[in-house]
Amino acid sequence: MNFYRDATWVLEYVEEEDKKDRLSGSMQTLVLKSCQRFKLKSDPKHLYAVLDSCWRYKPYLETIMRKSEIYRDIPKKKGKPLYSKLTLLLLCHDLLVSKQKRIQMGKLPIKEFVLKHKARLNSELVKLKLKLGVKDLSELVDKDEIGNDVTPVRWIRINPLRCADYDTTNVLVELKRKFPNRADHWADIQPGSLYHDEFIPNLFGVHPRDKITSHELYRQGKIIIQDRASCFPAHILNPGKDDVVIDACAAPGNKTTHIAAHLQPRAGNDQSPRIYAFEKEPARAKVLKKMINVAGCSSFIEINVGDFTKLAIPEKFKDVTGLVVDPSCSGSGIFGRKSVDSHNVAKKKADGELQVPEEEEKMVEDDVKDRLNKLASFQFQVVKHAMSLPKARKIVYSTCSVHAEENEQVVIDLLLDKKVQQWGWRVAPRDKVIPTWPRRGIVEEFEQVFRDDSEKCQRLAEGCIRALPRKDGGIGFFAVCFER
C-alpha cells in the first residue's frame, strides 16, 4: 500500500501542474521532483514506470471509471470520500491495462472495493474500445513511439576538478579498462564499447545499458553523466582565467560544473568564487549544491537562491564577463516526455466525444502555440536582463527545445530590441560556435524578418546550433552565442 500512497502523491503533483497549464519536461523529471519534494521511500524507477503508463492511459481510465459508477459508490467517513480518486485510478490501471492485470497489494479494503467493481469496469472498457475502434487501448498511446523515447547514447564527461593536477589520464585509463572496445561513431556504440567525442573535450559515449552510476569513478565525482548537447554552452563560452561567469538558471548543476571545469584549472590557486549560480526554487538549489560538492568546485561557486532577473542587479555584478542562460522551456527535445504529450492529446479524445481530426489537431496546436509564446516571452526577458550587465562580453543562450518559437524567434526578438541594439550585442559567427557541428539554425526563420538580406540570414542561422533528439545522438537542443 505504501507504493500506491507514494504514487498518489506524485500523481497529485503532476495533476496540479497540469491544471496550472505548467506541465512541461519529461515524466521522469516530474517524478524525481515530487520524490524530492515529498521525501518518498519508494523506488523512483518503479514509480516512474507505473506513472508513465498510468498518465498516458489516464483520460481513458477516467472515462471507464466514471461510466462504471465506481466514483458514486466510494464509501464515506464523516461525509468525506474514504478513498482518493487518484489512488483508485492507479489500482484500476493495474487491474485493466498493466501487463499482469492485477493490483499489486495485499488484501485491503480499497483493493476489495475495486475488485467488487471489476465486472462493470471491464464492461465499460470493452464498450470504449468498440467506440474508439481499437482492439486494445495501447493502440491509442503511441507505445512504439514512446518506446523509442530514450537516449541512444549515455554521455559521460570526465571531471578534471576531481583529478590530481587536473590531469584526466588516469580516469581515461580506467574508463578504457571498463569499456575495452572502441567505437568510431556514436551510432556504432555497443555494450562494453567507448566512443571519444570529436566535439567536446573529455566527453565519451557508452551504451545506455552499461551501468555507470554504480562505478567508483561516478561515486567519486570523476565522471559526470551529461548529454553531449548539454555540454555545448560551457564549451562555447570557454571562459578564460580572468573571466567571471554567471549561470543564470543553474540547477541541477551539470552546466555549472562544466563551466567550472573550464575556468578553475585556468585560474590557478585562486579559490574565491568566480562563478555565480542562480536558482529560483530552493529545492532545486539544494540539488545544485549537492552536485557542486560532488564535482569538487564548491569554493569556486557562489549559489544565489532566487529569481536571476531580480537578484542579478548590474551594480552588484559589474565584474561579470560571461553568462550561460538556459531558462525553463517546453522540454520538447528531452527524452521521456512523450507520455506527457500523448496525455495532452488523449484528453481531447477520452470521453468518446471524437472530433474530426482537423479540429482536434487545431485544438492541440493552439494549446501548444499559446504555451510556447508564454515561454518565449519569459526566455526573452531573462536573456535581455543578462545583456544589461555592464561588463558582459559573451552570453550563451540555450534550450532543450526543438521549437523555433523558443529558439530562432527569441534570437530575432532580441536582435530587434532597441536596448539590445544600444548595448551592442550581436550573434557570434559560426567559427566561434563549434564550427564543425553540422546542424545549424533554421535560416527560413530569419528570412521571414530580414527578407532583403539573405547573406545576413545565412550568417545568423550559421551562428546557431541545433541538435535533434536521437538523430544527433542525444537530446534535442539549441544554442546561440551573443557577443559584443
matplotlib code that plots the C-alpha trace (Angstrom):
import matplotlib.pyplot as plt

x = [0.0, 2.9, 3.8, 0.3, 0.3, 3.6, 2.4, -0.8, 1.2, 3.3, 0.2, -1.4, 1.7, 1.6, -2.1, -1.6, 1.0, -1.4, -4.2, -2.0, -1.1, 2.5, 3.0, 6.4, 9.5, 9.6, 7.6, 10.9, 11.7, 8.3, 8.6, 12.1, 10.9, 8.0, 10.1, 12.4, 9.5, 7.7, 10.8, 9.3, 10.8, 9.5, 12.0, 11.8, 12.3, 9.3, 7.2, 8.2, 7.4, 3.9, 3.1, 4.4, 1.9, -0.9, -0.6, -0.9, -4.0, -5.5, -8.1, -9.4, -9.4, -11.3, -14.0, -14.2, -14.4, -17.0, -19.3, -18.9, -20.2, -17.3, -17.0, -20.6, -20.0, -17.0, -17.7, -17.6, -16.3, -17.7, -19.1, -15.8, -14.8, -12.7, -10.6, -8.7, -9.9, -6.2, -5.4, -8.4, -7.1, -3.8, -5.5, -7.7, -4.7, -3.0, -6.2, -7.2, -4.1, -1.0, 0.9, -0.1, -3.7, -3.7, -3.5, -0.1, -1.1, -2.4, -6.0, -7.0, -10.4, -9.6, -8.5, -11.7, -13.7, -12.1, -12.4, -16.1, -16.5, -14.3, -17.1, -18.5, -15.1, -14.3, -17.7, -17.0, -13.5, -15.0, -17.5, -14.9, -12.7, -15.6, -16.5, -12.9, -12.5, -9.5, -8.8, -6.7, -6.2, -2.5, -3.1, -4.0, -1.0, 1.8, 3.7, 6.2, 7.0, 7.3, 9.5, 11.9, 11.8, 15.1, 18.6, 20.6, 23.9, 24.8, 27.2, 29.8, 32.2, 35.5, 35.6, 39.2, 38.3, 38.4, 41.7, 45.2, 46.6, 43.6, 45.2, 42.5, 44.8, 44.2, 40.5, 40.6, 42.8, 40.2, 37.3, 39.2, 39.6, 35.9, 35.0, 37.6, 36.1, 36.3, 33.5, 34.4, 31.0, 28.3, 25.8, 28.2, 28.2, 27.5, 27.5, 31.1, 32.3, 33.6, 33.3, 35.5, 33.5, 35.0, 33.2, 33.6, 36.9, 36.8, 33.4, 32.7, 29.7, 28.7, 25.7, 22.6, 22.5, 26.0, 26.0, 27.7, 26.1, 27.5, 31.1, 33.6, 34.5, 31.0, 30.6, 33.9, 32.7, 35.4, 32.9, 29.6, 26.6, 25.7, 24.2, 26.5, 24.3, 24.1, 27.9, 27.6, 27.0, 30.1, 32.3, 31.0, 31.5, 35.0, 35.9, 39.5, 41.5, 40.3, 36.6, 33.8, 30.7, 27.0, 24.9, 21.5, 19.4, 21.8, 20.0, 20.7, 24.3, 25.8, 26.4, 27.6, 30.2, 31.2, 31.9, 34.0, 35.9, 36.9, 37.6, 39.1, 42.2, 43.0, 42.6, 45.4, 45.2, 42.6, 39.7, 37.5, 34.1, 34.4, 31.0, 27.7, 24.9, 21.3, 18.4, 14.9, 13.5, 15.0, 14.5, 16.4, 19.1, 19.8, 20.3, 22.6, 24.6, 25.0, 26.1, 28.7, 30.1, 30.3, 32.1, 34.6, 34.1, 32.0, 34.6, 34.7, 30.9, 28.5, 24.9, 22.2, 18.6, 16.0, 15.0, 18.0, 16.3, 15.7, 18.8, 21.4, 21.4, 24.0, 25.6, 26.3, 27.6, 29.6, 32.6, 30.8, 32.1, 30.2, 26.9, 25.2, 21.4, 19.4, 15.9, 12.8, 11.5, 9.0, 11.5, 10.4, 13.9, 14.3, 13.6, 10.8, 8.2, 6.1, 3.8, 3.1, 2.4, 0.2, -1.8, -2.4, -3.7, -5.7, -7.6, -9.2, -10.5, -11.2, -15.0, -15.7, -16.5, -14.4, -13.9, -12.8, -9.0, -8.6, -10.4, -8.6, -5.3, -6.1, -7.0, -3.8, -1.8, -3.5, -2.7, 0.9, 1.3, -0.1, 2.3, 5.3, 4.5, 4.5, 7.7, 9.4, 8.4, 9.9, 13.1, 13.4, 13.2, 15.9, 18.4, 17.7, 18.4, 21.7, 22.6, 22.2, 25.2, 27.8, 31.0, 29.4, 31.0, 29.7, 26.3, 25.3, 21.6, 20.3, 17.2, 16.3, 13.5, 13.1, 10.6, 11.6, 9.4, 11.9, 15.0, 15.5, 12.5, 13.8, 17.1, 15.3, 13.2, 16.4, 18.2, 15.3, 15.1, 16.3, 18.0, 19.9, 20.9, 22.1, 24.1, 25.9, 25.0, 25.2, 25.2, 28.7, 29.8, 30.0, 33.7, 33.2, 30.3, 31.6, 32.2, 32.4, 29.0, 26.9, 23.3, 22.8, 19.9, 16.8, 17.6, 13.9, 13.1, 15.5, 14.3, 10.8, 12.1, 15.2, 13.8, 16.1, 19.4, 19.9, 23.5, 22.7, 20.0, 22.5, 25.1, 22.7, 21.5, 25.1, 25.8, 23.1, 23.5, 20.7, 20.6, 17.7, 16.6, 18.1, 19.2, 22.2, 23.0, 21.2, 18.6, 17.1, 18.9, 19.5, 22.4, 23.5, 26.2, 25.8, 28.9, 29.9]
y = [0.0, 2.3, 2.3, 3.3, 6.0, 7.4, 7.1, 9.0, 11.9, 12.0, 11.9, 14.7, 16.8, 16.1, 16.8, 20.0, 21.2, 20.1, 22.2, 25.3, 24.7, 24.3, 20.6, 20.5, 18.5, 14.7, 12.4, 11.2, 14.8, 15.3, 12.1, 12.9, 16.4, 15.1, 12.3, 15.0, 17.3, 14.6, 12.6, 9.4, 6.0, 4.1, 3.3, 6.3, 4.0, 1.8, 4.9, 6.3, 3.1, 2.9, 6.6, 7.0, 4.3, 5.5, 9.1, 8.0, 5.9, 8.4, 10.0, 6.6, 5.1, 8.1, 7.6, 3.9, 4.6, 7.3, 5.2, 2.2, 4.4, 3.4, 7.0, 7.1, 4.0, 5.3, 4.9, 8.0, 8.7, 11.8, 13.0, 12.7, 10.0, 7.3, 6.7, 9.1, 9.1, 9.1, 6.0, 4.3, 5.3, 3.6, 0.5, 0.4, 1.0, -2.1, -4.1, -3.2, -2.3, -3.4, -6.4, -8.6, -7.3, -7.4, -5.0, -5.2, -5.1, -7.4, -7.9, -4.4, -2.7, -0.4, -3.4, -5.3, -2.2, -2.0, -5.8, -5.6, -3.3, -5.4, -6.7, -3.3, -1.8, -4.5, -4.0, -0.2, -1.0, -3.2, -0.5, 2.2, 0.1, -0.6, 3.1, 4.1, 1.3, -0.4, -3.9, -2.6, 0.9, 0.5, 1.4, 4.9, 5.7, 5.5, 2.8, 2.2, 5.9, 6.2, 3.1, 5.0, 7.9, 7.1, 8.3, 6.3, 7.1, 7.6, 10.5, 10.9, 13.7, 13.3, 15.9, 17.3, 19.0, 15.6, 14.7, 15.3, 18.4, 18.4, 15.5, 13.2, 10.5, 8.0, 8.3, 7.7, 4.6, 3.3, 4.0, 2.1, -0.8, -0.9, -0.4, -2.3, -1.9, 1.3, 2.9, 5.2, 6.8, 7.2, 5.2, 2.2, 2.1, -1.4, -2.6, -2.6, 0.0, 3.5, 6.4, 9.5, 12.5, 14.7, 17.9, 18.2, 17.5, 14.9, 13.6, 10.0, 7.9, 4.5, 2.2, 3.2, -0.4, -0.1, 0.6, 3.9, 5.1, 2.0, 2.7, 4.1, 6.9, 8.1, 8.0, 9.9, 12.7, 11.9, 11.3, 13.1, 11.9, 14.8, 14.8, 15.9, 18.8, 20.0, 20.4, 22.9, 26.1, 25.8, 24.8, 27.7, 30.2, 28.8, 31.2, 32.3, 32.8, 36.4, 35.7, 35.9, 33.9, 33.7, 30.6, 32.2, 29.1, 26.7, 23.6, 20.7, 21.9, 20.0, 23.2, 25.0, 22.3, 22.2, 25.9, 25.4, 22.6, 25.2, 28.1, 26.7, 25.0, 28.2, 30.4, 28.6, 28.6, 31.3, 29.7, 32.7, 32.5, 33.1, 31.6, 32.9, 30.2, 31.3, 29.0, 30.2, 27.2, 26.3, 22.6, 22.6, 24.9, 22.0, 19.6, 22.2, 22.5, 18.7, 18.5, 21.2, 19.5, 16.1, 17.8, 19.4, 23.1, 24.4, 27.0, 28.3, 28.8, 31.1, 29.9, 32.6, 31.3, 33.5, 35.0, 35.9, 38.9, 40.4, 39.4, 39.9, 43.7, 45.3, 47.3, 44.2, 42.0, 44.6, 42.3, 39.5, 39.0, 35.9, 34.2, 30.9, 31.3, 28.1, 29.1, 27.0, 25.8, 23.3, 20.5, 19.2, 17.9, 15.8, 12.1, 10.6, 13.3, 11.6, 10.3, 14.0, 14.9, 11.8, 12.6, 16.1, 14.7, 11.9, 14.4, 15.6, 12.0, 10.4, 10.7, 9.2, 12.8, 12.3, 15.3, 15.3, 15.0, 18.6, 20.1, 18.0, 18.8, 22.5, 22.5, 20.8, 23.2, 26.2, 24.9, 24.3, 27.7, 29.6, 27.9, 28.4, 32.1, 32.4, 30.6, 32.6, 35.8, 34.6, 33.5, 36.8, 38.7, 36.5, 36.9, 40.6, 41.0, 39.1, 41.6, 44.5, 43.6, 46.3, 44.2, 41.1, 40.3, 36.9, 35.2, 31.7, 31.2, 27.6, 25.5, 21.8, 22.6, 21.9, 24.7, 27.8, 29.9, 29.3, 29.4, 31.4, 33.6, 34.6, 35.4, 37.6, 39.4, 40.2, 41.5, 43.8, 45.2, 48.8, 48.4, 45.2, 47.2, 50.1, 47.7, 46.5, 42.8, 40.6, 36.9, 35.4, 33.9, 30.2, 30.0, 30.8, 28.4, 24.8, 25.4, 21.7, 20.8, 20.3, 21.1, 24.9, 27.2, 27.4, 30.1, 30.4, 31.8, 34.7, 35.2, 35.9, 39.0, 40.1, 39.5, 41.8, 40.4, 36.8, 36.9, 38.2, 35.5, 32.8, 34.2, 34.4, 30.8, 29.6, 31.2, 28.9, 25.3, 22.7, 19.1, 16.8, 14.1, 10.7, 11.7, 13.6, 11.1, 12.7, 15.2, 18.0, 21.2, 24.8, 27.1, 30.6, 32.9, 36.6, 38.8, 42.4]
z = [0.0, 0.7, -3.0, -4.1, -1.4, -2.8, -6.4, -5.4, -4.1, -7.2, -9.4, -7.3, -8.0, -11.8, -11.9, -10.0, -12.6, -15.4, -14.0, -13.9, -17.6, -16.4, -17.3, -19.1, -19.2, -19.0, -16.7, -15.3, -14.2, -12.7, -10.8, -9.5, -8.4, -6.5, -4.9, -3.5, -2.6, -0.5, 0.6, -0.7, 0.1, -2.9, -5.7, -8.2, -11.1, -10.1, -9.6, -13.0, -14.8, -13.3, -13.5, -17.0, -18.2, -15.9, -17.1, -20.8, -20.1, -17.6, -19.8, -21.0, -17.5, -16.0, -18.7, -17.9, -14.1, -14.4, -16.6, -14.3, -11.5, -9.2, -8.1, -6.9, -4.7, -2.8, 0.9, 3.1, 6.5, 8.3, 5.0, 3.1, 0.5, 2.1, -1.0, -3.2, -6.9, -7.9, -5.8, -7.3, -10.8, -10.0, -8.9, -12.0, -14.2, -12.8, -13.0, -16.5, -18.6, -16.8, -18.1, -15.1, -15.0, -11.2, -8.2, -6.5, -2.9, -0.1, 1.0, 1.9, 1.8, -1.1, -3.2, -2.3, -3.3, -6.7, -7.3, -6.4, -9.5, -11.7, -14.0, -14.6, -15.2, -17.8, -19.4, -19.8, -21.1, -23.9, -24.8, -25.0, -27.2, -29.6, -29.7, -30.4, -33.0, -31.4, -30.1, -27.3, -25.7, -26.2, -29.9, -28.7, -26.7, -29.2, -27.5, -30.2, -30.4, -26.6, -26.6, -28.8, -26.5, -24.8, -25.4, -27.9, -26.0, -22.4, -22.4, -19.6, -19.0, -17.3, -14.5, -14.2, -10.9, -9.2, -10.9, -9.4, -11.1, -13.4, -15.3, -16.7, -17.9, -15.1, -15.3, -19.1, -18.5, -16.0, -18.5, -21.2, -18.8, -18.1, -21.8, -23.8, -27.2, -29.3, -31.3, -34.2, -34.2, -31.6, -33.7, -33.5, -29.7, -28.3, -24.7, -23.5, -26.0, -25.6, -28.0, -27.7, -28.8, -31.5, -30.5, -26.7, -24.9, -22.2, -23.3, -24.0, -25.1, -23.8, -24.4, -22.3, -20.9, -19.5, -15.7, -14.8, -11.6, -9.7, -10.8, -8.4, -10.8, -10.8, -7.0, -6.6, -9.0, -11.5, -14.2, -14.7, -16.7, -19.1, -22.5, -25.3, -26.3, -22.7, -22.8, -25.7, -23.6, -21.4, -24.3, -26.4, -23.6, -23.0, -20.1, -19.6, -16.4, -15.9, -16.6, -14.0, -15.1, -14.2, -14.7, -14.7, -14.4, -12.8, -11.3, -11.4, -12.0, -14.9, -16.9, -13.8, -13.0, -16.7, -16.6, -13.5, -15.3, -18.0, -15.6, -12.4, -13.9, -15.7, -12.6, -10.8, -7.0, -6.8, -4.9, -4.5, -6.1, -9.9, -10.8, -9.6, -9.9, -9.7, -9.0, -8.2, -6.4, -3.0, -3.5, -6.8, -5.3, -2.8, -5.7, -7.3, -4.1, -3.9, -7.5, -7.0, -3.9, -5.7, -8.6, -6.3, -7.1, -4.1, -3.1, -6.6, -7.0, -5.1, -5.1, -5.2, -4.4, -6.1, -9.4, -11.6, -13.1, -9.6, -7.8, -10.5, -10.5, -12.8, -9.9, -7.8, -10.7, -12.6, -12.8, -14.7, -18.2, -19.4, -18.9, -19.6, -19.8, -20.1, -18.9, -18.5, -21.8, -23.2, -22.9, -26.3, -27.0, -24.0, -23.6, -21.6, -22.3, -24.9, -22.1, -21.3, -24.9, -25.6, -22.4, -23.7, -27.0, -25.3, -23.2, -26.4, -27.2, -23.9, -23.4, -26.9, -27.9, -31.0, -33.2, -36.8, -37.0, -38.4, -35.5, -32.9, -34.4, -34.4, -30.7, -29.8, -31.9, -30.3, -26.8, -27.7, -29.5, -26.6, -24.2, -26.4, -26.7, -22.9, -22.6, -25.4, -23.6, -20.4, -22.2, -23.9, -20.6, -18.9, -21.8, -22.1, -18.4, -18.8, -21.6, -19.2, -17.1, -17.9, -18.5, -20.0, -23.3, -24.1, -23.4, -24.5, -24.7, -24.9, -24.6, -24.7, -27.2, -30.9, -31.4, -33.4, -31.1, -28.2, -30.3, -33.5, -32.9, -29.4, -31.1, -33.7, -31.0, -29.1, -32.2, -32.9, -29.4, -29.2, -25.8, -27.0, -30.1, -27.9, -25.8, -28.9, -28.8, -31.9, -32.8, -32.8, -36.1, -36.8, -36.3, -32.6, -32.1, -32.6, -36.3, -37.2, -35.8, -38.9, -37.9, -37.7, -37.1, -39.4, -42.0, -43.0, -39.6, -40.1, -43.7, -42.5, -40.8, -42.6, -46.1, -48.0, -46.7, -47.5, -46.5, -43.0, -42.6, -43.5, -41.2, -38.3, -38.9, -39.1, -35.7, -34.1, -33.2, -33.3, -32.3, -33.0, -30.4, -31.2, -34.7, -33.3, -30.6, -27.7, -26.7, -28.9, -28.2, -29.4, -28.6, -29.8, -28.6, -28.3, -28.1, -28.1]

ax = plt.figure().add_subplot(projection="3d")
ax.plot(x, y, z, "-o")
ax.set_aspect("equal")
plt.show()
